[in-house]
Amino acid sequence: MHLVIVGGSDAGISAGLRAKELEPDVRVTLVVADAFANFSVCGLPFYLSGEVPDWRMLAHRTLPELEAAGLEFLFDTTAERVDAVGKRLHVRARDGSATEMAYDRLLIATGATPLMRHIRGLALPGVFPLHTMADSFGVDEHLRAQPRSSAVVIGAGYIGLEMADALTLRGLEVTVVERAPSVLRSLDPEFGRLVQSELERHGVRVHTNAEVEALEAQSGRLLVTGRPELTIHADLVIVALGVRPATELAQTAGVELGSAGAIRVDAQMQTTVPDILAAGDCVETWHRVLGTSSYIPLGTTAHKQGRVAGETAVGRSTTFAGTLGTQVVKVFDLVAARTGLRDADALAAGFSPHTSAFTFWDHKQYYPDARQLHVRVTGDRRTGRLLGAQMVGSKHSEVGKRIDIFASALFHGSRIDELEQLDLSYTPPFSSPWDPVQMGAQGWLRDVATGQIS
Ligand SMILES: Cc1cc2nc3c(=O)[nH]c(=O)nc-3n(C[C@H](O)[C@H](O)[C@H](O)COP(=O)(O)OP(=O)(O)OC[C@H]3O[C@@H](n4cnc5c(N)ncnc54)[C@H](O)[C@@H]3O)c2cc1C
């Protein structure tokens, strides 16, 4: 059996390794457009900040490790077309030579493509998306080529904010421009404002309700203009406007597309075309709380879907359990995290949501360095079911792991009152007898019981 995988990142590698682990006799060939298999693109901002001094350290596994696991690679090779009837993949090497390869099963793990729209001048030198290893090398070379003093980041999603943090650490003056009224739109605006204050505390200028329209080269620098009355000079521009699923190859195979134009897959990561699987940022993702497909491209999901696809490819019947959209981001000394639904998503999905907001100490206040932790809990008023949670707090307050408690409860469809009974660990330097997660649950129950709801 020959499993051919297009894509050598989170989804593709997870699938290949799992297939080999279960069936060592399966031949697994990965076709990869660049030469960087299994690198952690999530680590790119930390390489560019200098916190990770060498890009090679971003390898989840080295090439010899991957080859020792039995994976074969065709690097610098782009898959251009799938003949789904003849089960052949048409590929082109960087030198222009075209070949075709036969497959028994094909996995499309082509990821996503950065959105680069609506702005004039995006092709100018000094303007970069941040999506691939090559993008990060471009940014690094640009910064090293001559002294640079300032940068504009377009888009205040998590990648934009990680880059604002990274470039500030690298000594640049950074301006973030965001079209929405608050940064980090995946959180409620109240929490977006806390994150904005943290950016400003570290010298980052933030323009919300602002839109970049054009970039121009001017005296060796870039002129960034837009609405309302936006005029900024910069040496570097990072474009972080989000991504769209990379489905061009899949479409040549005739697969159906689903949510947000991503490849439609079933729970075993099978597309609508026989023997063609797909996983990662190019596919739609089942949402466990919504009970529908969604598009939430994340590395955590890509790893899981890839593993399931690898199992399916060798005849197992594992299924992908679905996403909750759990995310965490560090912005300077602050961490923001979320899982599940927010009010508006929950309302649109037919729930009767209520969100309660609280501020607690992250551990017993008498023990040094207690810090405030902001928590928002969303639940369904009719059933008491937990629907989602958001948290913002210090990077020392275990925000990410605390949101994971909510995520675990959400995964199991828990009611909010059940959170109260969780047997969580406690010692004064780390928590309280009631962890802030449980205090949030109790507060939500109290608000709903006493009618203090919006
Ligand atoms: C800067 C940054 C930070 C991030 N931080 C986080 C984080 O903290 N947490 C998190 O969960 N997620 C994070 N993500 C998202 C995460 O990296 C992606 O969800 C994940 O990499 C998706 O994996 P994938 O394998 O589906 O696709 P990708 O990583 O996009 O890889 C696609 C692969 O397909 C190859 N390819 C594409 N088309 C072809 C073709 N036609 N022929 C041959 N090869 C092809 C590419 O070369 C690549 O190897 C971050 C992303 C970025 C860019």
The ligand as an SDF file (V2000), in Angstrom:
LIG
                    3D

 53 58  0  0  0  0  0  0  0  0999 V2000
    2.9560   32.3970   13.1310 C   0  0  0  0  0  0  0  0  0  0  0  0
    1.9660   31.3220   13.4830 C   0  0  0  0  0  0  0  0  0  0  0  0
    1.7310   31.0180   14.8010 C   0  0  0  0  0  0  0  0  0  0  0  0
    0.8120   30.0160   15.1330 C   0  0  0  0  0  0  0  0  0  0  0  0
    0.6010   29.7340   16.4600 N   0  0  0  0  0  0  0  0  0  0  0  0
   -0.2620   28.7430   16.7960 C   0  0  0  0  0  0  0  0  0  0  0  0
   -0.4460   28.3910   18.1510 C   0  0  0  0  0  0  0  0  0  0  0  0
    0.1660   28.9850   19.0550 O   0  0  0  0  0  0  0  0  0  0  0  0
   -1.3130   27.3900   18.4420 N   0  0  0  0  0  0  0  0  0  0  0  0
   -1.9980   26.7060   17.4550 C   0  0  0  0  0  0  0  0  0  0  0  0
   -2.7640   25.7800   17.7740 O   0  0  0  0  0  0  0  0  0  0  0  0
   -1.8340   27.0220   16.1500 N   0  0  0  0  0  0  0  0  0  0  0  0
   -0.9800   28.0070   15.8040 C   0  0  0  0  0  0  0  0  0  0  0  0
   -0.7910   28.3250   14.4760 N   0  0  0  0  0  0  0  0  0  0  0  0
   -1.5610   27.5940   13.4450 C   0  0  0  0  0  0  0  0  0  0  0  0
   -0.8560   26.3100   13.0730 C   0  0  0  0  0  0  0  0  0  0  0  0
    0.4780   26.5590   12.7800 O   0  0  0  0  0  0  0  0  0  0  0  0
   -1.5720   25.6740   11.8910 C   0  0  0  0  0  0  0  0  0  0  0  0
   -2.9040   25.4280   12.2720 O   0  0  0  0  0  0  0  0  0  0  0  0
   -0.9060   24.3830   11.4820 C   0  0  0  0  0  0  0  0  0  0  0  0
    0.4300   24.5940   11.0830 O   0  0  0  0  0  0  0  0  0  0  0  0
   -1.6660   23.7210   10.3430 C   0  0  0  0  0  0  0  0  0  0  0  0
   -0.9850   22.5980    9.9450 O   0  0  0  0  0  0  0  0  0  0  0  0
   -1.2370   21.9510    8.5280 P   0  0  0  0  0  0  0  0  0  0  0  0
   -0.3670   20.7510    8.4510 O   0  0  0  0  0  0  0  0  0  0  0  0
   -2.6890   21.7920    8.2980 O   0  0  0  0  0  0  0  0  0  0  0  0
   -0.7950   23.0620    7.4570 O   0  0  0  0  0  0  0  0  0  0  0  0
    0.4860   23.9660    7.2620 P   0  0  0  0  0  0  0  0  0  0  0  0
    1.2630   24.0940    8.5150 O   0  0  0  0  0  0  0  0  0  0  0  0
    0.0000   25.2160    6.6220 O   0  0  0  0  0  0  0  0  0  0  0  0
    1.3520   23.1490    6.2330 O   0  0  0  0  0  0  0  0  0  0  0  0
    0.9670   22.9270    4.9050 C   0  0  0  0  0  0  0  0  0  0  0  0
    2.0000   22.0420    4.2500 C   0  0  0  0  0  0  0  0  0  0  0  0
    1.5760   21.7670    2.9400 O   0  0  0  0  0  0  0  0  0  0  0  0
    2.6300   22.0620    2.0180 C   0  0  0  0  0  0  0  0  0  0  0  0
    1.9410   22.3190    0.7410 N   0  0  0  0  0  0  0  0  0  0  0  0
    0.9050   23.1540    0.5160 C   0  0  0  0  0  0  0  0  0  0  0  0
    0.4730   23.0480   -0.7590 N   0  0  0  0  0  0  0  0  0  0  0  0
    1.2740   22.1210   -1.3500 C   0  0  0  0  0  0  0  0  0  0  0  0
    1.3310   21.5580   -2.6500 C   0  0  0  0  0  0  0  0  0  0  0  0
    0.4550   21.9000   -3.6060 N   0  0  0  0  0  0  0  0  0  0  0  0
    2.2860   20.6350   -2.9060 N   0  0  0  0  0  0  0  0  0  0  0  0
    3.1670   20.2470   -1.9530 C   0  0  0  0  0  0  0  0  0  0  0  0
    3.1240   20.7470   -0.6940 N   0  0  0  0  0  0  0  0  0  0  0  0
    2.1990   21.6600   -0.3990 C   0  0  0  0  0  0  0  0  0  0  0  0
    3.3810   23.1870    2.6720 C   0  0  0  0  0  0  0  0  0  0  0  0
    4.6860   23.3090    2.1500 O   0  0  0  0  0  0  0  0  0  0  0  0
    3.3650   22.6830    4.1210 C   0  0  0  0  0  0  0  0  0  0  0  0
    4.3450   21.6800    4.2900 O   0  0  0  0  0  0  0  0  0  0  0  0
    0.1280   29.3100   14.1100 C   0  0  0  0  0  0  0  0  0  0  0  0
    0.3650   29.6250   12.7670 C   0  0  0  0  0  0  0  0  0  0  0  0
    1.2760   30.6100   12.4510 C   0  0  0  0  0  0  0  0  0  0  0  0
    1.5210   30.9330   10.9960 C   0  0  0  0  0  0  0  0  0  0  0  0
  1  2  1  0
  2  3  1  0
  2 52  2  0
  3  4  2  0
  4  5  1  0
  4 50  1  0
  5  6  2  0
  6  7  1  0
  6 13  1  0
  7  8  2  0
  7  9  1  0
  9 10  1  0
 10 11  2  0
 10 12  1  0
 12 13  2  0
 13 14  1  0
 14 15  1  0
 14 50  1  0
 15 16  1  0
 16 17  1  0
 16 18  1  0
 18 19  1  0
 18 20  1  0
 20 21  1  0
 20 22  1  0
 22 23  1  0
 23 24  1  0
 24 25  2  0
 24 26  1  0
 24 27  1  0
 27 28  1  0
 28 29  2  0
 28 30  1  0
 28 31  1  0
 31 32  1  0
 32 33  1  0
 33 34  1  0
 33 48  1  0
 34 35  1  0
 35 36  1  0
 35 46  1  0
 36 37  1  0
 36 45  1  0
 37 38  2  0
 38 39  1  0
 39 40  1  0
 39 45  2  0
 40 41  1  0
 40 42  2  0
 42 43  1  0
 43 44  2  0
 44 45  1  0
 46 47  1  0
 46 48  1  0
 48 49  1  0
 50 51  2  0
 51 52  1  0
 52 53  1  0
M  END
$$$$
